[in-house]
Amino acid sequence: MNTWIDIEVCDNCDELFKVVRHEFPTSGTKEIEPVNCPHCGHRQYELATSGWWETYPLTEDEVRNMRANKKMK
Ligand SMILES: [Zn+2]
């Protein structure tokens, strides 16, 4: 089981959210499912996965950290 986290910025409402993905490395069957913004429901992209994922709005602290990191680039 692989788990990783993507941070996304919604194309529609500019809010940050995270996509926590869980995948079975051995499974050959992938399904394509939409990933929707948890703030506004916008379909951000489609994901081919052999597992599942969850989307969460970022907490205020996480948003602050993200914005601080971006300024350093
Ligand atoms: Zn949105």
N, CA, C, O and the ligand as a Tripos MOL2 file, in Angstrom:
@<TRIPOS>MOLECULE
protein
  293   291    74     0     0
PROTEIN
NO_CHARGES

@<TRIPOS>ATOM
      1 N           0.8490   -1.2010    0.0000 N.3       1 MET1
      2 CA          0.0000    0.0000    0.0000 C.3       1 MET1
      3 C           0.8790    1.2430    0.0000 C.2       1 MET1
      4 O           1.6980    1.4360    0.8980 O.2       1 MET1
      5 N           0.7060    2.0640   -0.9900 N.am      2 ASN2
      6 CA          1.4270    3.3330   -1.0370 C.3       2 ASN2
      7 C           0.4700    4.4690   -0.7070 C.2       2 ASN2
      8 O          -0.6700    4.4920   -1.1690 O.2       2 ASN2
      9 N           0.9410    5.3930    0.0840 N.am      3 THR3
     10 CA          0.1410    6.5650    0.4260 C.3       3 THR3
     11 C           0.9640    7.8090    0.1750 C.2       3 THR3
     12 O           2.1200    7.8950    0.5880 O.2       3 THR3
     13 N           0.3730    8.7580   -0.4940 N.am      4 TRP4
     14 CA          1.0450   10.0340   -0.6040 C.3       4 TRP4
     15 C           0.0070   11.1440   -0.6780 C.2       4 TRP4
     16 O          -1.1840   10.9160   -0.8930 O.2       4 TRP4
     17 N           0.5260   12.3720   -0.4870 N.am      5 ILE5
     18 CA         -0.3580   13.5350   -0.3630 C.3       5 ILE5
     19 C           0.0200   14.5570   -1.4250 C.2       5 ILE5
     20 O           1.1810   14.9500   -1.5390 O.2       5 ILE5
     21 N          -0.9510   14.9720   -2.1830 N.am      6 ASP6
     22 CA         -0.7750   16.0690   -3.1270 C.3       6 ASP6
     23 C          -1.4970   17.2960   -2.5850 C.2       6 ASP6
     24 O          -2.5930   17.2050   -2.0310 O.2       6 ASP6
     25 N          -0.8560   18.4390   -2.7600 N.am      7 ILE7
     26 CA         -1.5250   19.7000   -2.4250 C.3       7 ILE7
     27 C          -1.9600   20.3470   -3.7300 C.2       7 ILE7
     28 O          -1.1630   20.5000   -4.6560 O.2       7 ILE7
     29 N          -3.2130   20.7180   -3.7930 N.am      8 GLU8
     30 CA         -3.7750   21.3030   -5.0110 C.3       8 GLU8
     31 C          -4.3250   22.6930   -4.7200 C.2       8 GLU8
     32 O          -4.7640   22.9950   -3.6100 O.2       8 GLU8
     33 N          -4.2860   23.5260   -5.7530 N.am      9 VAL9
     34 CA         -4.9800   24.8140   -5.6940 C.3       9 VAL9
     35 C          -6.1340   24.7230   -6.6730 C.2       9 VAL9
     36 O          -5.9310   24.4870   -7.8640 O.2       9 VAL9
     37 N          -7.3310   24.9100   -6.1750 N.am     10 CYS10
     38 CA         -8.5100   24.7740   -7.0250 C.3      10 CYS10
     39 C          -8.4700   25.7860   -8.1680 C.2      10 CYS10
     40 O          -8.2090   26.9690   -7.9510 O.2      10 CYS10
     41 N          -8.7320   25.3090   -9.3920 N.am     11 ASP11
     42 CA         -8.7710   26.2010  -10.5520 C.3      11 ASP11
     43 C          -9.9470   27.1590  -10.4860 C.2      11 ASP11
     44 O          -9.9200   28.2290  -11.0940 O.2      11 ASP11
     45 N         -10.9670   26.7790   -9.7580 N.am     12 ASN12
     46 CA        -12.2120   27.5580   -9.7480 C.3      12 ASN12
     47 C         -12.2490   28.5810   -8.6210 C.2      12 ASN12
     48 O         -12.5660   29.7460   -8.8570 O.2      12 ASN12
     49 N         -11.9270   28.1590   -7.3890 N.am     13 CYS13
     50 CA        -12.1150   29.0560   -6.2400 C.3      13 CYS13
     51 C         -10.7930   29.4440   -5.5770 C.2      13 CYS13
     52 O         -10.7950   30.1970   -4.6030 O.2      13 CYS13
     53 N          -9.6550   28.9390   -6.0910 N.am     14 ASP14
     54 CA         -8.3280   29.3040   -5.5730 C.3      14 ASP14
     55 C          -8.0720   28.8550   -4.1470 C.2      14 ASP14
     56 O          -7.0930   29.2820   -3.5340 O.2      14 ASP14
     57 N          -8.9290   28.0020   -3.6060 N.am     15 GLU15
     58 CA         -8.6810   27.4800   -2.2650 C.3      15 GLU15
     59 C          -7.7220   26.2950   -2.3610 C.2      15 GLU15
     60 O          -7.6670   25.5970   -3.3740 O.2      15 GLU15
     61 N          -6.9730   26.0900   -1.2850 N.am     16 LEU16
     62 CA         -6.0480   24.9640   -1.2270 C.3      16 LEU16
     63 C          -6.7490   23.7460   -0.6490 C.2      16 LEU16
     64 O          -7.5710   23.8550    0.2610 O.2      16 LEU16
     65 N          -6.4140   22.6040   -1.1850 N.am     17 PHE17
     66 CA         -6.8760   21.3630   -0.5650 C.3      17 PHE17
     67 C          -5.8320   20.2810   -0.7910 C.2      17 PHE17
     68 O          -4.9560   20.4050   -1.6460 O.2      17 PHE17
     69 N          -5.9460   19.2200   -0.0040 N.am     18 LYS18
     70 CA         -4.9930   18.1330   -0.1800 C.3      18 LYS18
     71 C          -5.7250   16.8710   -0.5980 C.2      18 LYS18
     72 O          -6.8620   16.6120   -0.2050 O.2      18 LYS18
     73 N          -5.0230   16.1030   -1.4090 N.am     19 VAL19
     74 CA         -5.5370   14.8270   -1.8870 C.3      19 VAL19
     75 C          -4.6440   13.7550   -1.2900 C.2      19 VAL19
     76 O          -3.4620   13.6670   -1.6230 O.2      19 VAL19
     77 N          -5.2070   12.9400   -0.4100 N.am     20 VAL20
     78 CA         -4.4710   11.8450    0.2110 C.3      20 VAL20
     79 C          -4.7840   10.5900   -0.5880 C.2      20 VAL20
     80 O          -5.9230   10.1220   -0.6080 O.2      20 VAL20
     81 N          -3.7560   10.0450   -1.2500 N.am     21 ARG21
     82 CA         -3.9570    8.9170   -2.1570 C.3      21 ARG21
     83 C          -3.3940    7.6420   -1.5610 C.2      21 ARG21
     84 O          -2.3060    7.6240   -0.9850 O.2      21 ARG21
     85 N          -4.1600    6.5830   -1.7150 N.am     22 HIS22
     86 CA         -3.7470    5.2540   -1.2590 C.3      22 HIS22
     87 C          -3.8210    4.3360   -2.4730 C.2      22 HIS22
     88 O          -4.8540    4.2620   -3.1390 O.2      22 HIS22
     89 N          -2.7410    3.6480   -2.7550 N.am     23 GLU23
     90 CA         -2.7530    2.7560   -3.9080 C.3      23 GLU23
     91 C          -2.1790    1.3910   -3.5650 C.2      23 GLU23
     92 O          -1.2420    1.2610   -2.7770 O.2      23 GLU23
     93 N          -2.7700    0.3870   -4.1770 N.am     24 PHE24
     94 CA         -2.2250   -0.9600   -4.0830 C.3      24 PHE24
     95 C          -1.2210   -1.1360   -5.2040 C.2      24 PHE24
     96 O          -1.6130   -1.0900   -6.3700 O.2      24 PHE24
     97 N           0.0520   -1.3350   -4.9110 N.am     25 PRO25
     98 CA          1.0510   -1.4040   -5.9770 C.3      25 PRO25
     99 C           0.8910   -2.6190   -6.8800 C.2      25 PRO25
    100 O           1.3480   -2.5820   -8.0230 O.2      25 PRO25
    101 N           0.2720   -3.6740   -6.4220 N.am     26 THR26
    102 CA          0.2310   -4.8990   -7.2100 C.3      26 THR26
    103 C          -1.0010   -4.9900   -8.0920 C.2      26 THR26
    104 O          -1.0600   -5.8430   -8.9770 O.2      26 THR26
    105 N          -1.9700   -4.1420   -7.8730 N.am     27 SER27
    106 CA         -3.2120   -4.2500   -8.6330 C.3      27 SER27
    107 C          -3.0350   -3.7030  -10.0390 C.2      27 SER27
    108 O          -2.4810   -2.6180  -10.2180 O.2      27 SER27
    109 N          -3.4990   -4.4410  -11.0370 N.am     28 GLY28
    110 CA         -3.3750   -3.9750  -12.4060 C.3      28 GLY28
    111 C          -4.5590   -3.1560  -12.8730 C.2      28 GLY28
    112 O          -4.4770   -2.4790  -13.8980 O.2      28 GLY28
    113 N          -5.6330   -3.2070  -12.1540 N.am     29 THR29
    114 CA         -6.8480   -2.5280  -12.5980 C.3      29 THR29
    115 C          -6.8770   -1.1080  -12.0720 C.2      29 THR29
    116 O          -6.8310   -0.8700  -10.8650 O.2      29 THR29
    117 N          -6.9540   -0.1660  -13.0060 N.am     30 LYS30
    118 CA         -7.0470    1.2290  -12.5840 C.3      30 LYS30
    119 C          -8.3640    1.8030  -13.0650 C.2      30 LYS30
    120 O          -8.8030    1.5600  -14.1890 O.2      30 LYS30
    121 N          -8.9660    2.5530  -12.2000 N.am     31 GLU31
    122 CA        -10.2000    3.2270  -12.5750 C.3      31 GLU31
    123 C          -9.9500    4.7210  -12.5910 C.2      31 GLU31
    124 O          -9.1900    5.2550  -11.7830 O.2      31 GLU31
    125 N         -10.6060    5.3780  -13.5260 N.am     32 ILE32
    126 CA        -10.4630    6.8330  -13.6240 C.3      32 ILE32
    127 C         -11.6440    7.4810  -12.9240 C.2      32 ILE32
    128 O         -12.8050    7.2500  -13.2620 O.2      32 ILE32
    129 N         -11.3100    8.2970  -11.9410 N.am     33 GLU33
    130 CA        -12.3410    8.9390  -11.1270 C.3      33 GLU33
    131 C         -12.0360   10.4270  -11.0350 C.2      33 GLU33
    132 O         -10.8690   10.8200  -11.0470 O.2      33 GLU33
    133 N         -13.0580   11.2490  -10.9450 N.am     34 PRO34
    134 CA        -12.8160   12.6840  -10.7920 C.3      34 PRO34
    135 C         -12.3890   13.0430   -9.3730 C.2      34 PRO34
    136 O         -12.8730   12.4660   -8.4000 O.2      34 PRO34
    137 N         -11.4780   14.0000   -9.2740 N.am     35 VAL35
    138 CA        -11.1150   14.5810   -7.9800 C.3      35 VAL35
    139 C         -11.7750   15.9450   -7.9060 C.2      35 VAL35
    140 O         -11.4940   16.8240   -8.7200 O.2      35 VAL35
    141 N         -12.6480   16.1190   -6.9350 N.am     36 ASN36
    142 CA        -13.4140   17.3580   -6.8180 C.3      36 ASN36
    143 C         -12.9050   18.1940   -5.6550 C.2      36 ASN36
    144 O         -12.5330   17.6750   -4.6030 O.2      36 ASN36
    145 N         -12.9000   19.5040   -5.8760 N.am     37 CYS37
    146 CA        -12.5330   20.4490   -4.8160 C.3      37 CYS37
    147 C         -13.5070   20.3070   -3.6480 C.2      37 CYS37
    148 O         -14.7200   20.3420   -3.8570 O.2      37 CYS37
    149 N         -13.0010   20.1460   -2.4160 N.am     38 PRO38
    150 CA        -13.9060   20.0190   -1.2690 C.3      38 PRO38
    151 C         -14.5610   21.3510   -0.8820 C.2      38 PRO38
    152 O         -15.4940   21.3790   -0.0800 O.2      38 PRO38
    153 N         -14.0670   22.4420   -1.4530 N.am     39 HIS39
    154 CA        -14.6470   23.7470   -1.1250 C.3      39 HIS39
    155 C         -15.8500   24.0700   -2.0070 C.2      39 HIS39
    156 O         -16.8930   24.4970   -1.5120 O.2      39 HIS39
    157 N         -15.6990   23.8640   -3.3130 N.am     40 CYS40
    158 CA        -16.7480   24.3190   -4.2310 C.3      40 CYS40
    159 C         -17.2750   23.2000   -5.1200 C.2      40 CYS40
    160 O         -18.2350   23.4100   -5.8620 O.2      40 CYS40
    161 N         -16.6660   22.0100   -5.0630 N.am     41 GLY41
    162 CA        -17.1500   20.8970   -5.8670 C.3      41 GLY41
    163 C         -16.6240   20.8740   -7.2910 C.2      41 GLY41
    164 O         -17.0000   19.9990   -8.0720 O.2      41 GLY41
    165 N         -15.7560   21.8250   -7.6450 N.am     42 HIS42
    166 CA        -15.1740   21.8690   -8.9850 C.3      42 HIS42
    167 C         -14.3920   20.5920   -9.2810 C.2      42 HIS42
    168 O         -13.6710   20.0900   -8.4200 O.2      42 HIS42
    169 N         -14.5340   20.0690  -10.4940 N.am     43 ARG43
    170 CA        -13.7650   18.8920  -10.8830 C.3      43 ARG43
    171 C         -12.3640   19.3450  -11.2900 C.2      43 ARG43
    172 O         -12.1650   19.8980  -12.3710 O.2      43 ARG43
    173 N         -11.4160   19.1040  -10.4190 N.am     44 GLN44
    174 CA        -10.0600   19.6240  -10.6200 C.3      44 GLN44
    175 C          -9.3150   18.8100  -11.6640 C.2      44 GLN44
    176 O          -8.7080   19.3860  -12.5670 O.2      44 GLN44
    177 N          -9.3440   17.5150  -11.5700 N.am     45 TYR45
    178 CA         -8.7210   16.6490  -12.5660 C.3      45 TYR45
    179 C          -9.2440   15.2380  -12.3580 C.2      45 TYR45
    180 O          -9.9900   14.9600  -11.4200 O.2      45 TYR45
    181 N          -8.8340   14.3570  -13.2560 N.am     46 GLU46
    182 CA         -9.2240   12.9630  -13.1090 C.3      46 GLU46
    183 C          -7.9840   12.1390  -12.8030 C.2      46 GLU46
    184 O          -6.8870   12.4200  -13.2860 O.2      46 GLU46
    185 N          -8.1890   11.1350  -12.0030 N.am     47 LEU47
    186 CA         -7.0940   10.3620  -11.4680 C.3      47 LEU47
    187 C          -7.3170    8.8950  -11.8210 C.2      47 LEU47
    188 O          -8.3990    8.3510  -11.6040 O.2      47 LEU47
    189 N          -6.2780    8.2620  -12.3660 N.am     48 ALA48
    190 CA         -6.3310    6.8120  -12.5770 C.3      48 ALA48
    191 C          -5.6760    6.1580  -11.3770 C.2      48 ALA48
    192 O          -4.4920    6.3740  -11.1170 O.2      48 ALA48
    193 N          -6.4180    5.3780  -10.6610 N.am     49 THR49
    194 CA         -5.8890    4.8220   -9.4200 C.3      49 THR49
    195 C          -6.3280    3.3800   -9.2510 C.2      49 THR49
    196 O          -7.4050    2.9850   -9.6970 O.2      49 THR49
    197 N          -5.4910    2.6140   -8.6110 N.am     50 SER50
    198 CA         -5.8600    1.2440   -8.2410 C.3      50 SER50
    199 C          -6.2810    1.1790   -6.7760 C.2      50 SER50
    200 O          -6.4910    0.0950   -6.2320 O.2      50 SER50
    201 N          -6.4020    2.3310   -6.1460 N.am     51 GLY51
    202 CA         -6.8130    2.3600   -4.7490 C.3      51 GLY51
    203 C          -7.9340    3.3480   -4.5470 C.2      51 GLY51
    204 O          -8.9720    3.2640   -5.2040 O.2      51 GLY51
    205 N          -7.7280    4.2840   -3.6390 N.am     52 TRP52
    206 CA         -8.7430    5.3110   -3.4040 C.3      52 TRP52
    207 C          -8.0410    6.5380   -2.8710 C.2      52 TRP52
    208 O          -6.8400    6.5120   -2.6030 O.2      52 TRP52
    209 N          -8.7900    7.6100   -2.7180 N.am     53 TRP53
    210 CA         -8.2220    8.8240   -2.1540 C.3      53 TRP53
    211 C          -9.2910    9.5670   -1.3920 C.2      53 TRP53
    212 O         -10.4860    9.2930   -1.5080 O.2      53 TRP53
    213 N          -8.8130   10.5330   -0.5950 N.am     54 GLU54
    214 CA         -9.7010   11.4150    0.1510 C.3      54 GLU54
    215 C          -9.2300   12.8370   -0.0820 C.2      54 GLU54
    216 O          -8.0300   13.0830   -0.2000 O.2      54 GLU54
    217 N         -10.1480   13.7600   -0.1490 N.am     55 THR55
    218 CA         -9.7720   15.1730   -0.2640 C.3      55 THR55
    219 C         -10.1750   15.8970    1.0100 C.2      55 THR55
    220 O         -11.2330   15.6450    1.5860 O.2      55 THR55
    221 N          -9.3060   16.8010    1.4330 N.am     56 TYR56
    222 CA         -9.5580   17.5910    2.6330 C.3      56 TYR56
    223 C          -9.2410   19.0470    2.3580 C.2      56 TYR56
    224 O          -8.2690   19.3470    1.6650 O.2      56 TYR56
    225 N         -10.0450   19.9560    2.8890 N.am     57 PRO57
    226 CA         -9.6120   21.3460    2.9080 C.3      57 PRO57
    227 C          -8.3830   21.4620    3.8000 C.2      57 PRO57
    228 O          -8.2780   20.7540    4.8010 O.2      57 PRO57
    229 N          -7.4540   22.3430    3.4500 N.am     58 LEU58
    230 CA         -6.3150   22.5550    4.3330 C.3      58 LEU58
    231 C          -6.7590   23.3310    5.5790 C.2      58 LEU58
    232 O          -7.6610   24.1670    5.5180 O.2      58 LEU58
    233 N          -6.1160   23.0390    6.6900 N.am     59 THR59
    234 CA         -6.3680   23.8260    7.8910 C.3      59 THR59
    235 C          -5.7370   25.2050    7.7220 C.2      59 THR59
    236 O          -4.9220   25.4190    6.8250 O.2      59 THR59
    237 N          -6.1140   26.1170    8.5730 N.am     60 GLU60
    238 CA         -5.5530   27.4770    8.4740 C.3      60 GLU60
    239 C          -4.0390   27.4500    8.6200 C.2      60 GLU60
    240 O          -3.3320   28.1760    7.9210 O.2      60 GLU60
    241 N          -3.5440   26.6200    9.5210 N.am     61 ASP61
    242 CA         -2.0910   26.5280    9.7090 C.3      61 ASP61
    243 C          -1.4050   26.0270    8.4460 C.2      61 ASP61
    244 O          -0.3550   26.5360    8.0540 O.2      61 ASP61
    245 N          -2.0070   25.0240    7.8130 N.am     62 GLU62
    246 CA         -1.4100   24.4680    6.6020 C.3      62 GLU62
    247 C          -1.4220   25.4870    5.4700 C.2      62 GLU62
    248 O          -0.4550   25.5950    4.7160 O.2      62 GLU62
    249 N          -2.5100   26.2290    5.3520 N.am     63 VAL63
    250 CA         -2.5790   27.2680    4.3250 C.3      63 VAL63
    251 C          -1.4800   28.2960    4.5650 C.2      63 VAL63
    252 O          -0.8080   28.7310    3.6300 O.2      63 VAL63
    253 N          -1.3070   28.6780    5.8270 N.am     64 ARG64
    254 CA         -0.2800   29.6710    6.1560 C.3      64 ARG64
    255 C           1.0990   29.1360    5.7830 C.2      64 ARG64
    256 O           1.9120   29.8550    5.2020 O.2      64 ARG64
    257 N           1.3590   27.8810    6.1150 N.am     65 ASN65
    258 CA          2.6620   27.2950    5.7850 C.3      65 ASN65
    259 C           2.8770   27.2290    4.2850 C.2      65 ASN65
    260 O           3.9640   27.5340    3.7930 O.2      65 ASN65
    261 N           1.8410   26.8290    3.5550 N.am     66 MET66
    262 CA          1.9620   26.7370    2.0980 C.3      66 MET66
    263 C           2.2910   28.0910    1.4990 C.2      66 MET66
    264 O           3.1780   28.2050    0.6530 O.2      66 MET66
    265 N           1.5810   29.1080    1.9350 N.am     67 ARG67
    266 CA          1.7810   30.4310    1.3570 C.3      67 ARG67
    267 C           3.1670   30.9510    1.7320 C.2      67 ARG67
    268 O           3.8180   31.6220    0.9320 O.2      67 ARG67
    269 N           3.6150   30.6430    2.9470 N.am     68 ALA68
    270 CA          4.9520   31.0610    3.3670 C.3      68 ALA68
    271 C           6.0150   30.3660    2.5190 C.2      68 ALA68
    272 O           6.9970   30.9900    2.1170 O.2      68 ALA68
    273 N           5.8220   29.0830    2.2490 N.am     69 ASN69
    274 CA          6.8030   28.3500    1.4330 C.3      69 ASN69
    275 C           6.8500   28.8850    0.0130 C.2      69 ASN69
    276 O           7.9210   28.9920   -0.5840 O.2      69 ASN69
    277 N           5.6910   29.2190   -0.5220 N.am     70 LYS70
    278 CA          5.6770   29.7150   -1.8950 C.3      70 LYS70
    279 C           6.4450   31.0100   -2.0340 C.2      70 LYS70
    280 O           7.0970   31.2510   -3.0490 O.2      70 LYS70
    281 N           6.3650   31.8430   -1.0080 N.am     71 LYS71
    282 CA          7.0630   33.1290   -1.0870 C.3      71 LYS71
    283 C           8.5750   32.9340   -1.1150 C.2      71 LYS71
    284 O           9.3020   33.7850   -1.6270 O.2      71 LYS71
    285 N           9.0490   31.8170   -0.5670 N.am     72 MET72
    286 CA         10.4900   31.6020   -0.5120 C.3      72 MET72
    287 C          11.0610   31.1590   -1.8490 C.2      72 MET72
    288 O          12.2750   31.2190   -2.0420 O.2      72 MET72
    289 N          10.2230   30.7170   -2.7740 N.am     73 LYS73
    290 CA         10.7390   30.1940   -4.0410 C.3      73 LYS73
    291 C          11.3460   31.3200   -4.8820 C.2      73 LYS73
    292 O          11.8330   31.0730   -5.9850 O.2      73 LYS73
    293 ZN        -12.8430   25.0210   -5.4160 Zn       74 ZN74
@<TRIPOS>BOND
     1     1     2 1
     2     2     3 1
     3     3     4 2
     4     3     5 am
     5     5     6 1
     6     6     7 1
     7     7     8 2
     8     7     9 am
     9     9    10 1
    10    10    11 1
    11    11    12 2
    12    11    13 am
    13    13    14 1
    14    14    15 1
    15    15    16 2
    16    15    17 am
    17    17    18 1
    18    18    19 1
    19    19    20 2
    20    19    21 am
    21    21    22 1
    22    22    23 1
    23    23    24 2
    24    23    25 am
    25    25    26 1
    26    26    27 1
    27    27    28 2
    28    27    29 am
    29    29    30 1
    30    30    31 1
    31    31    32 2
    32    31    33 am
    33    33    34 1
    34    34    35 1
    35    35    36 2
    36    35    37 am
    37    37    38 1
    38    38    39 1
    39    39    40 2
    40    39    41 am
    41    41    42 1
    42    42    43 1
    43    43    44 2
    44    43    45 am
    45    45    46 1
    46    46    47 1
    47    47    48 2
    48    47    49 am
    49    49    50 1
    50    50    51 1
    51    51    52 2
    52    51    53 am
    53    53    54 1
    54    54    55 1
    55    55    56 2
    56    55    57 am
    57    57    58 1
    58    58    59 1
    59    59    60 2
    60    59    61 am
    61    61    62 1
    62    62    63 1
    63    63    64 2
    64    63    65 am
    65    65    66 1
    66    66    67 1
    67    67    68 2
    68    67    69 am
    69    69    70 1
    70    70    71 1
    71    71    72 2
    72    71    73 am
    73    73    74 1
    74    74    75 1
    75    75    76 2
    76    75    77 am
    77    77    78 1
    78    78    79 1
    79    79    80 2
    80    79    81 am
    81    81    82 1
    82    82    83 1
    83    83    84 2
    84    83    85 am
    85    85    86 1
    86    86    87 1
    87    87    88 2
    88    87    89 am
    89    89    90 1
    90    90    91 1
    91    91    92 2
    92    91    93 am
    93    93    94 1
    94    94    95 1
    95    95    96 2
    96    95    97 am
    97    97    98 1
    98    98    99 1
    99    99   100 2
   100    99   101 am
   101   101   102 1
   102   102   103 1
   103   103   104 2
   104   103   105 am
   105   105   106 1
   106   106   107 1
   107   107   108 2
   108   107   109 am
   109   109   110 1
   110   110   111 1
   111   111   112 2
   112   111   113 am
   113   113   114 1
   114   114   115 1
   115   115   116 2
   116   115   117 am
   117   117   118 1
   118   118   119 1
   119   119   120 2
   120   119   121 am
   121   121   122 1
   122   122   123 1
   123   123   124 2
   124   123   125 am
   125   125   126 1
   126   126   127 1
   127   127   128 2
   128   127   129 am
   129   129   130 1
   130   130   131 1
   131   131   132 2
   132   131   133 am
   133   133   134 1
   134   134   135 1
   135   135   136 2
   136   135   137 am
   137   137   138 1
   138   138   139 1
   139   139   140 2
   140   139   141 am
   141   141   142 1
   142   142   143 1
   143   143   144 2
   144   143   145 am
   145   145   146 1
   146   146   147 1
   147   147   148 2
   148   147   149 am
   149   149   150 1
   150   150   151 1
   151   151   152 2
   152   151   153 am
   153   153   154 1
   154   154   155 1
   155   155   156 2
   156   155   157 am
   157   157   158 1
   158   158   159 1
   159   159   160 2
   160   159   161 am
   161   161   162 1
   162   162   163 1
   163   163   164 2
   164   163   165 am
   165   165   166 1
   166   166   167 1
   167   167   168 2
   168   167   169 am
   169   169   170 1
   170   170   171 1
   171   171   172 2
   172   171   173 am
   173   173   174 1
   174   174   175 1
   175   175   176 2
   176   175   177 am
   177   177   178 1
   178   178   179 1
   179   179   180 2
   180   179   181 am
   181   181   182 1
   182   182   183 1
   183   183   184 2
   184   183   185 am
   185   185   186 1
   186   186   187 1
   187   187   188 2
   188   187   189 am
   189   189   190 1
   190   190   191 1
   191   191   192 2
   192   191   193 am
   193   193   194 1
   194   194   195 1
   195   195   196 2
   196   195   197 am
   197   197   198 1
   198   198   199 1
   199   199   200 2
   200   199   201 am
   201   201   202 1
   202   202   203 1
   203   203   204 2
   204   203   205 am
   205   205   206 1
   206   206   207 1
   207   207   208 2
   208   207   209 am
   209   209   210 1
   210   210   211 1
   211   211   212 2
   212   211   213 am
   213   213   214 1
   214   214   215 1
   215   215   216 2
   216   215   217 am
   217   217   218 1
   218   218   219 1
   219   219   220 2
   220   219   221 am
   221   221   222 1
   222   222   223 1
   223   223   224 2
   224   223   225 am
   225   225   226 1
   226   226   227 1
   227   227   228 2
   228   227   229 am
   229   229   230 1
   230   230   231 1
   231   231   232 2
   232   231   233 am
   233   233   234 1
   234   234   235 1
   235   235   236 2
   236   235   237 am
   237   237   238 1
   238   238   239 1
   239   239   240 2
   240   239   241 am
   241   241   242 1
   242   242   243 1
   243   243   244 2
   244   243   245 am
   245   245   246 1
   246   246   247 1
   247   247   248 2
   248   247   249 am
   249   249   250 1
   250   250   251 1
   251   251   252 2
   252   251   253 am
   253   253   254 1
   254   254   255 1
   255   255   256 2
   256   255   257 am
   257   257   258 1
   258   258   259 1
   259   259   260 2
   260   259   261 am
   261   261   262 1
   262   262   263 1
   263   263   264 2
   264   263   265 am
   265   265   266 1
   266   266   267 1
   267   267   268 2
   268   267   269 am
   269   269   270 1
   270   270   271 1
   271   271   272 2
   272   271   273 am
   273   273   274 1
   274   274   275 1
   275   275   276 2
   276   275   277 am
   277   277   278 1
   278   278   279 1
   279   279   280 2
   280   279   281 am
   281   281   282 1
   282   282   283 1
   283   283   284 2
   284   283   285 am
   285   285   286 1
   286   286   287 1
   287   287   288 2
   288   287   289 am
   289   289   290 1
   290   290   291 1
   291   291   292 2
@<TRIPOS>SUBSTRUCTURE
     1 MET1         2 RESIDUE 1 A MET
     2 ASN2         6 RESIDUE 1 A ASN
     3 THR3        10 RESIDUE 1 A THR
     4 TRP4        14 RESIDUE 1 A TRP
     5 ILE5        18 RESIDUE 1 A ILE
     6 ASP6        22 RESIDUE 1 A ASP
     7 ILE7        26 RESIDUE 1 A ILE
     8 GLU8        30 RESIDUE 1 A GLU
     9 VAL9        34 RESIDUE 1 A VAL
    10 CYS10       38 RESIDUE 1 A CYS
    11 ASP11       42 RESIDUE 1 A ASP
    12 ASN12       46 RESIDUE 1 A ASN
    13 CYS13       50 RESIDUE 1 A CYS
    14 ASP14       54 RESIDUE 1 A ASP
    15 GLU15       58 RESIDUE 1 A GLU
    16 LEU16       62 RESIDUE 1 A LEU
    17 PHE17       66 RESIDUE 1 A PHE
    18 LYS18       70 RESIDUE 1 A LYS
    19 VAL19       74 RESIDUE 1 A VAL
    20 VAL20       78 RESIDUE 1 A VAL
    21 ARG21       82 RESIDUE 1 A ARG
    22 HIS22       86 RESIDUE 1 A HIS
    23 GLU23       90 RESIDUE 1 A GLU
    24 PHE24       94 RESIDUE 1 A PHE
    25 PRO25       98 RESIDUE 1 A PRO
    26 THR26      102 RESIDUE 1 A THR
    27 SER27      106 RESIDUE 1 A SER
    28 GLY28      110 RESIDUE 1 A GLY
    29 THR29      114 RESIDUE 1 A THR
    30 LYS30      118 RESIDUE 1 A LYS
    31 GLU31      122 RESIDUE 1 A GLU
    32 ILE32      126 RESIDUE 1 A ILE
    33 GLU33      130 RESIDUE 1 A GLU
    34 PRO34      134 RESIDUE 1 A PRO
    35 VAL35      138 RESIDUE 1 A VAL
    36 ASN36      142 RESIDUE 1 A ASN
    37 CYS37      146 RESIDUE 1 A CYS
    38 PRO38      150 RESIDUE 1 A PRO
    39 HIS39      154 RESIDUE 1 A HIS
    40 CYS40      158 RESIDUE 1 A CYS
    41 GLY41      162 RESIDUE 1 A GLY
    42 HIS42      166 RESIDUE 1 A HIS
    43 ARG43      170 RESIDUE 1 A ARG
    44 GLN44      174 RESIDUE 1 A GLN
    45 TYR45      178 RESIDUE 1 A TYR
    46 GLU46      182 RESIDUE 1 A GLU
    47 LEU47      186 RESIDUE 1 A LEU
    48 ALA48      190 RESIDUE 1 A ALA
    49 THR49      194 RESIDUE 1 A THR
    50 SER50      198 RESIDUE 1 A SER
    51 GLY51      202 RESIDUE 1 A GLY
    52 TRP52      206 RESIDUE 1 A TRP
    53 TRP53      210 RESIDUE 1 A TRP
    54 GLU54      214 RESIDUE 1 A GLU
    55 THR55      218 RESIDUE 1 A THR
    56 TYR56      222 RESIDUE 1 A TYR
    57 PRO57      226 RESIDUE 1 A PRO
    58 LEU58      230 RESIDUE 1 A LEU
    59 THR59      234 RESIDUE 1 A THR
    60 GLU60      238 RESIDUE 1 A GLU
    61 ASP61      242 RESIDUE 1 A ASP
    62 GLU62      246 RESIDUE 1 A GLU
    63 VAL63      250 RESIDUE 1 A VAL
    64 ARG64      254 RESIDUE 1 A ARG
    65 ASN65      258 RESIDUE 1 A ASN
    66 MET66      262 RESIDUE 1 A MET
    67 ARG67      266 RESIDUE 1 A ARG
    68 ALA68      270 RESIDUE 1 A ALA
    69 ASN69      274 RESIDUE 1 A ASN
    70 LYS70      278 RESIDUE 1 A LYS
    71 LYS71      282 RESIDUE 1 A LYS
    72 MET72      286 RESIDUE 1 A MET
    73 LYS73      290 RESIDUE 1 A LYS
    74 ZN74       293 GROUP 0 **** ****
